[in-house]
Structures are given as structure tokens and as C-alpha cells.
Amino acid sequence: MLRLSKKADYALLALRHLAAPTSRENVSARELAESYDLPPELLAKVLQQLVRAGLLSSQQGIRGGYGLARPPLEISVADVINAIDGPMTVTACSESDQSCDQYTKCNIRDPLWKLKDRIVSALTATTVAELAADLSPAPEAIPVELVRR
């Protein structure tokens, strides 16, 4: 099963919060942690990783906190995952690591790498802005008059 790490989940949650139209420009790590019942120390480390990756900016002081370093349309889900967990893989081996005993005989490696490329493409095409977009309300029902013949 493919799944994101807890740190990547927290990173996406924080970026979604910061990209929301109702969010202030800067939000403290403590406020984010309290809003989502996250461990403050772990979230602070995640936020610092996002700052180092250039996805967030940090401001100290009374009105300080964390904010997006780029517009949410320019930050992909893949950017966030790479910043937190490094390059995505679906197999234990990689193109640069051929140390597996089965590397030369493996018949699933190439198909799985192609699948990984498709997953990465989907994550690259999905932006933080999309995560933050509210679902549009369901269209109102239009009254229909039934006529008997």
C-alpha cells in the first residue's frame, strides 16, 4: 500500500491551511498545532523543513509565524512530499541503487517504476491551491412541475 508519512500529512495540512483564502498572512506553529491537534514539536520541525525547501517563509516577532513563500498555484503536492520525505519510490531498489541481488533478474521493477512515474505526475499536477479550494456548493434543485397526460 502506498501512503504518505505522518510528517508529509502534517506538511500538506499546514500548507492547505496557509493557502486558504481566510488564512492570515503568517500563522504560528503553535496555532497550527492547536488547530489540528498535532504534536507542536514535530510540526515545528516539519515547518522548518518546508522553510529550508523554499516552500514556506518564516517571520519572527509579534506578528511572526509561517507563510507561503510562493503562490499556492506554484506549489505542487509532489514538491511538499519531496521536501519532507525525499524522492518518491515504490520499490526498494532505484535506478541509482543496483545493490539488490535480484536487480538483473527482476521482472517487476520496470513496470513498477512506470507506475511510480504516473503517481509522481499526478502529484506534480496537483497544487496546494487545489487542496485549499472549497468544494463548490451543490446546485440548488430546480422545481419541476409534473404534468399528467
N, CA and C atoms as an extended XYZ file, in Angstrom:
447
Properties=species:S:1:pos:R:3:atomname:S:1:resname:S:1:resid:I:1 pbc="F F F"
N         0.837       -1.173        0.000 N   MET     1
C         0.000        0.000        0.000 CA  MET     1
C         0.889        1.246        0.000 C   MET     1
N         0.540        2.181       -0.822 N   LEU     2
C         1.249        3.451       -0.845 CA  LEU     2
C         0.580        4.396        0.137 C   LEU     2
N         1.395        5.050        0.937 N   ARG     3
C         0.824        6.053        1.831 CA  ARG     3
C         1.882        7.067        2.216 C   ARG     3
N         1.395        8.261        2.522 N   LEU     4
C         2.291        9.345        2.903 CA  LEU     4
C         2.736        9.172        4.346 C   LEU     4
N         3.904        9.683        4.652 N   SER     5
C         4.363        9.668        6.035 CA  SER     5
C         3.528       10.658        6.847 C   SER     5
N         3.553       10.494        8.127 N   LYS     6
C         2.831       11.413        9.020 CA  LYS     6
C         3.358       12.839        8.853 C   LYS     6
N         4.668       12.966        8.690 N   LYS     7
C         5.261       14.293        8.504 CA  LYS     7
C         4.773       14.938        7.211 C   LYS     7
N         4.649       14.155        6.132 N   ALA     8
C         4.137       14.694        4.866 CA  ALA     8
C         2.668       15.088        5.023 C   ALA     8
N         1.894       14.284        5.752 N   ASP     9
C         0.496       14.642        6.040 CA  ASP     9
C         0.435       15.991        6.755 C   ASP     9
N         1.261       16.156        7.782 N   TYR    10
C         1.258       17.409        8.549 CA  TYR    10
C         1.666       18.588        7.669 C   TYR    10
N         2.642       18.357        6.793 N   ALA    11
C         3.108       19.417        5.905 CA  ALA    11
C         1.994       19.860        4.962 C   ALA    11
N         1.298       18.895        4.372 N   LEU    12
C         0.200       19.229        3.460 CA  LEU    12
C        -0.936       19.919        4.200 C   LEU    12
N        -1.216       19.464        5.400 N   LEU    13
C        -2.261       20.090        6.212 CA  LEU    13
C        -1.911       21.547        6.506 C   LEU    13
N        -0.675       21.807        6.866 N   ALA    14
C        -0.235       23.171        7.177 CA  ALA    14
C        -0.286       24.057        5.935 C   ALA    14
N         0.207       23.546        4.806 N   LEU    15
C         0.190       24.336        3.584 CA  LEU    15
C        -1.233       24.615        3.119 C   LEU    15
N        -2.109       23.634        3.261 N   ARG    16
C        -3.507       23.845        2.896 CA  ARG    16
C        -4.100       24.950        3.763 C   ARG    16
N        -3.800       24.911        5.044 N   HIS    17
C        -4.297       25.937        5.969 CA  HIS    17
C        -3.792       27.319        5.556 C   HIS    17
N        -2.514       27.416        5.264 N   LEU    18
C        -1.917       28.704        4.901 CA  LEU    18
C        -2.400       29.207        3.542 C   LEU    18
N        -2.818       28.294        2.664 N   ALA    19
C        -3.301       28.679        1.336 CA  ALA    19
C        -4.781       29.044        1.328 C   ALA    19
N        -5.477       28.729        2.403 N   ALA    20
C        -6.917       29.024        2.458 CA  ALA    20
C        -7.149       30.531        2.373 C   ALA    20
N        -8.173       30.941        1.648 N   PRO    21
C        -8.444       32.377        1.490 CA  PRO    21
C        -8.691       33.095        2.816 C   PRO    21
N        -9.159       32.386        3.816 N   THR    22
C        -9.459       33.007        5.106 CA  THR    22
C        -8.261       33.056        6.042 C   THR    22
N        -7.134       32.479        5.633 N   SER    23
C        -5.949       32.427        6.489 CA  SER    23
C        -5.237       33.779        6.532 C   SER    23
N        -4.672       34.073        7.704 N   ARG    24
C        -3.832       35.269        7.828 CA  ARG    24
C        -2.532       35.040        7.069 C   ARG    24
N        -1.792       36.123        6.858 N   GLU    25
C        -0.537       36.028        6.099 CA  GLU    25
C         0.474       35.142        6.816 C   GLU    25
N         0.605       35.283        8.135 N   ASN    26
C         1.526       34.470        8.926 CA  ASN    26
C         0.764       33.793       10.058 C   ASN    26
N         1.069       32.531       10.281 N   VAL    27
C         0.430       31.750       11.337 CA  VAL    27
C         1.528       31.062       12.132 C   VAL    27
N         1.419       31.088       13.451 N   SER    28
C         2.445       30.470       14.285 CA  SER    28
C         2.326       28.946       14.257 C   SER    28
N         3.448       28.290       14.521 N   ALA    29
C         3.461       26.832       14.585 CA  ALA    29
C         2.537       26.349       15.699 C   ALA    29
N         2.529       27.058       16.807 N   ARG    30
C         1.673       26.679       17.933 CA  ARG    30
C         0.194       26.750       17.533 C   ARG    30
N        -0.182       27.813       16.838 N   GLU    31
C        -1.577       27.959       16.412 CA  GLU    31
C        -1.985       26.837       15.451 C   GLU    31
N        -1.101       26.518       14.513 N   LEU    32
C        -1.386       25.411       13.593 CA  LEU    32
C        -1.520       24.092       14.354 C   LEU    32
N        -0.605       23.848       15.272 N   ALA    33
C        -0.633       22.603       16.044 CA  ALA    33
C        -1.921       22.493       16.858 C   ALA    33
N        -2.313       23.585       17.490 N   GLU    34
C        -3.533       23.560       18.293 CA  GLU    34
C        -4.778       23.405       17.425 C   GLU    34
N        -4.788       24.018       16.259 N   SER    35
C        -5.949       23.946       15.377 CA  SER    35
C        -6.239       22.522       14.923 C   SER    35
N        -5.193       21.719       14.766 N   TYR    36
C        -5.366       20.372       14.223 CA  TYR    36
C        -4.952       19.269       15.192 C   TYR    36
N        -4.725       19.626       16.452 N   ASP    37
C        -4.319       18.648       17.471 CA  ASP    37
C        -3.081       17.857       17.038 C   ASP    37
N        -2.065       18.583       16.589 N   LEU    38
C        -0.815       17.962       16.170 CA  LEU    38
C         0.251       18.174       17.230 C   LEU    38
N         1.231       17.281       17.315 N   PRO    39
C         2.333       17.479       18.261 CA  PRO    39
C         3.139       18.726       17.855 C   PRO    39
N         3.191       19.745       18.719 N   PRO    40
C         3.837       21.007       18.348 CA  PRO    40
C         5.308       20.867       17.951 C   PRO    40
N         6.059       20.023       18.646 N   GLU    41
C         7.481       19.880       18.348 CA  GLU    41
C         7.693       19.280       16.958 C   GLU    41
N         6.920       18.250       16.638 N   LEU    42
C         7.050       17.611       15.336 CA  LEU    42
C         6.613       18.562       14.225 C   LEU    42
N         5.515       19.267       14.436 N   LEU    43
C         5.058       20.213       13.429 CA  LEU    43
C         6.090       21.317       13.202 C   LEU    43
N         6.705       21.804       14.269 N   ALA    44
C         7.736       22.844       14.130 CA  ALA    44
C         8.889       22.349       13.262 C   ALA    44
N         9.293       21.095       13.445 N   LYS    45
C        10.365       20.530       12.623 CA  LYS    45
C         9.942       20.424       11.155 C   LYS    45
N         8.710       20.014       10.936 N   VAL    46
C         8.180       19.904        9.574 CA  VAL    46
C         8.161       21.279        8.908 C   VAL    46
N         7.696       22.278        9.643 N   LEU    47
C         7.624       23.630        9.094 CA  LEU    47
C         9.017       24.155        8.750 C   LEU    47
N        10.004       23.843        9.576 N   GLN    48
C        11.374       24.270        9.282 CA  GLN    48
C        11.911       23.587        8.022 C   GLN    48
N        11.555       22.318        7.818 N   GLN    49
C        11.964       21.631        6.591 CA  GLN    49
C        11.351       22.323        5.371 C   GLN    49
N        10.102       22.756        5.507 N   LEU    50
C         9.429       23.441        4.399 CA  LEU    50
C        10.063       24.807        4.132 C   LEU    50
N        10.541       25.462        5.183 N   VAL    51
C        11.253       26.739        5.011 CA  VAL    51
C        12.554       26.479        4.253 C   VAL    51
N        13.316       25.455        4.682 N   ARG    52
C        14.589       25.138        4.014 CA  ARG    52
C        14.379       24.771        2.547 C   ARG    52
N        13.224       24.188        2.230 N   ALA    53
C        12.927       23.796        0.849 CA  ALA    53
C        12.393       24.971        0.024 C   ALA    53
N        12.184       26.117        0.663 N   GLY    54
C        11.698       27.287       -0.062 CA  GLY    54
C        10.199       27.307       -0.296 C   GLY    54
N         9.460       26.457        0.424 N   LEU    55
C         8.003       26.420        0.267 CA  LEU    55
C         7.302       27.352        1.252 C   LEU    55
N         7.916       27.557        2.405 N   LEU    56
C         7.387       28.471        3.416 CA  LEU    56
C         8.429       29.538        3.717 C   LEU    56
N         7.940       30.639        4.246 N   SER    57
C         8.829       31.663        4.795 CA  SER    57
C         8.503       31.772        6.275 C   SER    57
N         9.475       32.165        7.063 N   SER    58
C         9.213       32.338        8.490 CA  SER    58
C         9.573       33.759        8.884 C   SER    58
N         8.782       34.289        9.771 N   GLN    59
C         8.944       35.670       10.241 CA  GLN    59
C         8.941       35.627       11.762 C   GLN    59
N         9.943       36.222       12.375 N   GLN    60
C         9.969       36.275       13.830 CA  GLN    60
C         9.312       37.556       14.303 C   GLN    60
N         8.942       37.557       15.564 N   GLY    61
C         8.367       38.758       16.144 CA  GLY    61
C         6.899       38.610       16.488 C   GLY    61
N         6.328       39.711       16.935 N   ILE    62
C         4.959       39.702       17.437 CA  ILE    62
C         3.944       39.283       16.368 C   ILE    62
N         4.177       39.679       15.139 N   ARG    63
C         3.278       39.290       14.051 CA  ARG    63
C         3.916       38.224       13.174 C   ARG    63
N         4.822       37.505       13.756 N   GLY    64
C         5.564       36.490       13.015 CA  GLY    64
C         4.783       35.208       12.841 C   GLY    64
N         5.459       34.257       12.279 N   GLY    65
C         4.862       32.959       12.014 CA  GLY    65
C         5.321       32.454       10.666 C   GLY    65
N         4.551       31.547       10.123 N   TYR    66
C         4.878       30.933        8.844 CA  TYR    66
C         3.876       31.368        7.797 C   TYR    66
N         4.372       31.560        6.596 N   GLY    67
C         3.526       31.903        5.461 CA  GLY    67
C         4.069       31.226        4.215 C   GLY    67
N         3.274       31.218        3.175 N   LEU    68
C         3.711       30.608        1.921 CA  LEU    68
C         4.813       31.452        1.285 C   LEU    68
N         5.840       30.803        0.803 N   ALA    69
C         6.937       31.502        0.135 CA  ALA    69
C         6.613       31.756       -1.335 C   ALA    69
N         5.660       30.990       -1.870 N   ARG    70
C         5.239       31.132       -3.263 CA  ARG    70
C         3.723       31.052       -3.319 C   ARG    70
N         3.126       31.500       -4.396 N   PRO    71
C         1.672       31.349       -4.529 CA  PRO    71
C         1.286       29.866       -4.489 C   PRO    71
N         0.132       29.542       -3.911 N   PRO    72
C        -0.272       28.138       -3.787 CA  PRO    72
C        -0.417       27.420       -5.124 C   PRO    72
N        -0.663       28.157       -6.208 N   LEU    73
C        -0.740       27.537       -7.529 CA  LEU    73
C         0.627       27.061       -8.014 C   LEU    73
N         1.696       27.549       -7.395 N   GLU    74
C         3.049       27.191       -7.809 CA  GLU    74
C         3.697       26.143       -6.900 C   GLU    74
N         2.929       25.624       -5.951 N   ILE    75
C         3.451       24.594       -5.046 CA  ILE    75
C         2.664       23.317       -5.290 C   ILE    75
N         3.347       22.281       -5.748 N   SER    76
C         2.654       21.016       -6.002 CA  SER    76
C         2.731       20.108       -4.774 C   SER    76
N         1.842       19.150       -4.748 N   VAL    77
C         1.873       18.142       -3.681 CA  VAL    77
C         3.195       17.384       -3.739 C   VAL    77
N         3.700       17.134       -4.941 N   ALA    78
C         4.992       16.455       -5.087 CA  ALA    78
C         6.119       17.283       -4.474 C   ALA    78
N         6.074       18.617       -4.632 N   ASP    79
C         7.088       19.486       -4.020 CA  ASP    79
C         7.119       19.282       -2.504 C   ASP    79
N         5.942       19.214       -1.917 N   VAL    80
C         5.826       19.083       -0.460 CA  VAL    80
C         6.361       17.730       -0.004 C   VAL    80
N         5.948       16.677       -0.673 N   ILE    81
C         6.389       15.330       -0.291 CA  ILE    81
C         7.907       15.201       -0.446 C   ILE    81
N         8.448       15.718       -1.550 N   ASN    82
C         9.908       15.666       -1.750 CA  ASN    82
C        10.646       16.445       -0.676 C   ASN    82
N        10.100       17.579       -0.257 N   ALA    83
C        10.746       18.394        0.771 CA  ALA    83
C        10.800       17.662        2.111 C   ALA    83
N         9.794       16.875        2.393 N   ILE    84
C         9.701       16.193        3.688 CA  ILE    84
C        10.339       14.803        3.656 C   ILE    84
N         9.995       14.011        2.659 N   ASP    85
C        10.415       12.607        2.636 CA  ASP    85
C        11.492       12.281        1.602 C   ASP    85
N        11.841       13.240        0.769 N   GLY    86
C        12.801       12.956       -0.290 CA  GLY    86
C        12.104       12.360       -1.498 C   GLY    86
N        12.864       11.923       -2.472 N   PRO    87
C        12.276       11.388       -3.702 CA  PRO    87
C        11.357       10.202       -3.428 C   PRO    87
N        10.283       10.138       -4.186 N   MET    88
C         9.303        9.066       -4.012 CA  MET    88
C         9.768        7.793       -4.705 C   MET    88
N         9.546        6.675       -4.042 N   THR    89
C         9.887        5.378       -4.615 CA  THR    89
C         8.748        4.405       -4.337 C   THR    89
N         8.659        3.361       -5.145 N   VAL    90
C         7.680        2.300       -4.890 CA  VAL    90
C         8.366        0.948       -4.743 C   VAL    90
N         9.670        0.920       -5.003 N   THR    91
C        10.429       -0.316       -4.851 CA  THR    91
C        11.629       -0.043       -3.953 C   THR    91
N        12.178       -1.097       -3.403 N   ALA    92
C        13.349       -0.946       -2.539 CA  ALA    92
C        14.562       -0.508       -3.348 C   ALA    92
N        14.619       -0.921       -4.621 N   CYS    93
C        15.747       -0.521       -5.457 CA  CYS    93
C        15.386        0.749       -6.223 C   CYS    93
N        16.388        1.380       -6.749 N   SER    94
C        16.166        2.560       -7.579 CA  SER    94
C        17.138        2.498       -8.745 C   SER    94
N        16.964        3.418       -9.681 N   GLU    95
C        17.848        3.420      -10.846 CA  GLU    95
C        19.302        3.655      -10.448 C   GLU    95
N        19.510        4.399       -9.360 N   SER    96
C        20.879        4.685       -8.925 CA  SER    96
C        21.404        3.640       -7.937 C   SER    96
N        20.520        2.825       -7.358 N   ASP    97
C        20.931        1.803       -6.391 CA  ASP    97
C        20.646        0.428       -6.973 C   ASP    97
N        21.670       -0.201       -7.462 N   GLN    98
C        21.510       -1.518       -8.078 CA  GLN    98
C        22.089       -2.614       -7.195 C   GLN    98
N        22.042       -2.413       -5.886 N   SER    99
C        22.671       -3.358       -4.961 CA  SER    99
C        21.799       -4.574       -4.665 C   SER    99
N        20.562       -4.589       -5.111 N   CYS   100
C        19.669       -5.723       -4.860 CA  CYS   100
C        20.202       -6.967       -5.584 C   CYS   100
N        20.164       -8.098       -4.906 N   ASP   101
C        20.622       -9.357       -5.506 CA  ASP   101
C        19.795       -9.746       -6.729 C   ASP   101
N        18.558       -9.308       -6.770 N   GLN   102
C        17.663       -9.664       -7.869 CA  GLN   102
C        17.641       -8.628       -8.998 C   GLN   102
N        18.449       -7.609       -8.911 N   TYR   103
C        18.362       -6.478       -9.843 CA  TYR   103
C        18.383       -6.917      -11.313 C   TYR   103
N        19.301       -7.801      -11.680 N   THR   104
C        19.421       -8.189      -13.095 CA  THR   104
C        18.315       -9.140      -13.538 C   THR   104
N        17.680       -9.829      -12.605 N   LYS   105
C        16.644      -10.809      -12.943 CA  LYS   105
C        15.223      -10.294      -12.684 C   LYS   105
N        15.099       -9.148      -12.079 N   CYS   106
C        13.792       -8.639      -11.649 CA  CYS   106
C        12.889       -8.345      -12.847 C   CYS   106
N        11.665       -8.864      -12.805 N   ASN   107
C        10.742       -8.629      -13.908 CA  ASN   107
C         9.594       -7.677      -13.541 C   ASN   107
N         9.614       -7.138      -12.336 N   ILE   108
C         8.558       -6.188      -11.950 CA  ILE   108
C         9.083       -4.769      -11.750 C   ILE   108
N        10.395       -4.632      -11.691 N   ARG   109
C        10.992       -3.331      -11.412 CA  ARG   109
C        10.569       -2.272      -12.427 C   ARG   109
N        10.747       -2.533      -13.708 N   ASP   110
C        10.435       -1.530      -14.734 CA  ASP   110
C         8.946       -1.170      -14.766 C   ASP   110
N         8.033       -2.145      -14.713 N   PRO   111
C         6.613       -1.763      -14.668 CA  PRO   111
C         6.272       -0.938      -13.420 C   PRO   111
N         6.891       -1.270      -12.295 N   LEU   112
C         6.613       -0.503      -11.077 CA  LEU   112
C         7.205        0.896      -11.157 C   LEU   112
N         8.350        1.046      -11.797 N   TRP   113
C         8.927        2.384      -11.976 CA  TRP   113
C         8.029        3.229      -12.865 C   TRP   113
N         7.436        2.611      -13.891 N   LYS   114
C         6.494        3.349      -14.748 CA  LYS   114
C         5.275        3.790      -13.943 C   LYS   114
N         4.797        2.911      -13.084 N   LEU   115
C         3.662        3.256      -12.223 CA  LEU   115
C         4.031        4.407      -11.297 C   LEU   115
N         5.232        4.359      -10.739 N   LYS   116
C         5.695        5.448       -9.875 CA  LYS   116
C         5.731        6.761      -10.630 C   LYS   116
N         6.184        6.722      -11.873 N   ASP   117
C         6.224        7.945      -12.685 CA  ASP   117
C         4.828        8.525      -12.883 C   ASP   117
N         3.837        7.675      -13.058 N   ARG   118
C         2.458        8.148      -13.219 CA  ARG   118
C         1.940        8.762      -11.922 C   ARG   118
N         2.291        8.153      -10.799 N   ILE   119
C         1.879        8.693       -9.499 CA  ILE   119
C         2.529       10.055       -9.275 C   ILE   119
N         3.821       10.141       -9.546 N   VAL   120
C         4.541       11.409       -9.374 CA  VAL   120
C         3.954       12.481      -10.286 C   VAL   120
N         3.592       12.113      -11.513 N   SER   121
C         2.973       13.077      -12.431 CA  SER   121
C         1.663       13.608      -11.868 C   SER   121
N         0.854       12.728      -11.291 N   ALA   122
C        -0.421       13.159      -10.701 CA  ALA   122
C        -0.179       14.074       -9.510 C   ALA   122
N         0.789       13.755       -8.676 N   LEU   123
C         1.092       14.589       -7.517 CA  LEU   123
C         1.703       15.924       -7.936 C   LEU   123
N         2.457       15.922       -9.019 N   THR   124
C         3.047       17.151       -9.537 CA  THR   124
C         1.974       18.056      -10.132 C   THR   124
N         0.960       17.459      -10.714 N   ALA   125
C        -0.119       18.232      -11.342 CA  ALA   125
C        -1.115       18.779      -10.320 C   ALA   125
N        -1.075       18.275       -9.099 N   THR   126
C        -1.998       18.726       -8.059 CA  THR   126
C        -1.303       19.782       -7.208 C   THR   126
N        -1.932       20.957       -7.102 N   THR   127
C        -1.321       22.062       -6.368 CA  THR   127
C        -1.944       22.234       -4.990 C   THR   127
N        -1.231       22.955       -4.158 N   VAL   128
C        -1.739       23.294       -2.831 CA  VAL   128
C        -3.009       24.139       -2.965 C   VAL   128
N        -3.076       24.953       -4.022 N   ALA   129
C        -4.289       25.751       -4.256 CA  ALA   129
C        -5.500       24.843       -4.442 C   ALA   129
N        -5.316       23.723       -5.134 N   GLU   130
C        -6.419       22.778       -5.317 CA  GLU   130
C        -6.826       22.155       -3.986 C   GLU   130
N        -5.850       21.858       -3.146 N   LEU   131
C        -6.169       21.291       -1.833 CA  LEU   131
C        -6.959       22.279       -0.989 C   LEU   131
N        -6.654       23.570       -1.160 N   ALA   132
C        -7.283       24.598       -0.332 CA  ALA   132
C        -8.619       25.073       -0.885 C   ALA   132
N        -8.900       24.743       -2.133 N   ALA   133
C       -10.152       25.206       -2.739 CA  ALA   133
C       -11.345       24.546       -2.060 C   ALA   133
N       -12.297       25.366       -1.714 N   ASP   134
C       -13.525       24.825       -1.129 CA  ASP   134
C       -14.324       24.116       -2.209 C   ASP   134
N       -15.002       23.089       -1.795 N   LEU   135
C       -15.874       22.419       -2.750 CA  LEU   135
C       -16.996       23.376       -3.114 C   LEU   135
N       -17.295       23.439       -4.367 N   SER   136
C       -18.387       24.325       -4.755 CA  SER   136
C       -19.698       23.740       -4.230 C   SER   136
N       -20.620       24.604       -3.817 N   PRO   137
C       -21.869       24.101       -3.273 CA  PRO   137
C       -22.658       23.357       -4.343 C   PRO   137
N       -23.408       22.412       -3.880 N   ALA   138
C       -24.246       21.646       -4.802 CA  ALA   138
C       -25.263       22.578       -5.434 C   ALA   138
N       -25.555       22.398       -6.711 N   PRO   139
C       -26.534       23.273       -7.345 CA  PRO   139
C       -27.894       23.115       -6.681 C   PRO   139
N       -28.602       24.224       -6.608 N   GLU   140
C       -29.933       24.171       -6.000 CA  GLU   140
C       -30.852       23.387       -6.911 C   GLU   140
N       -31.760       22.676       -6.275 N   ALA   141
C       -32.728       21.908       -7.051 CA  ALA   141
C       -33.692       22.870       -7.744 C   ALA   141
N       -33.942       22.595       -8.985 N   ILE   142
C       -34.894       23.398       -9.739 CA  ILE   142
C       -36.246       22.705       -9.658 C   ILE   142
N       -37.264       23.429       -9.186 N   PRO   143
C       -38.562       22.770       -9.082 CA  PRO   143
C       -39.065       22.340      -10.471 C   PRO   143
N       -39.537       21.154      -10.531 N   VAL   144
C       -40.059       20.626      -11.781 CA  VAL   144
C       -41.538       20.323      -11.565 C   VAL   144
N       -42.329       20.785      -12.466 N   GLU   145
C       -43.766       20.543      -12.358 CA  GLU   145
C       -44.095       19.312      -13.197 C   GLU   145
N       -44.711       18.361      -12.569 N   LEU   146
C       -45.097       17.130      -13.272 CA  LEU   146
C       -46.471       17.358      -13.883 C   LEU   146
N       -46.603       16.971      -15.102 N   VAL   147
C       -47.871       17.113      -15.806 CA  VAL   147
C       -48.311       15.730      -16.249 C   VAL   147
N       -49.562       15.408      -15.902 N   ARG   148
C       -50.100       14.097      -16.312 CA  ARG   148
C       -50.823       14.250      -17.635 C   ARG   148
N       -50.702       13.304      -18.455 N   ARG   149
C       -51.412       13.320      -19.737 CA  ARG   149
C       -52.467       12.271      -19.776 C   ARG   149
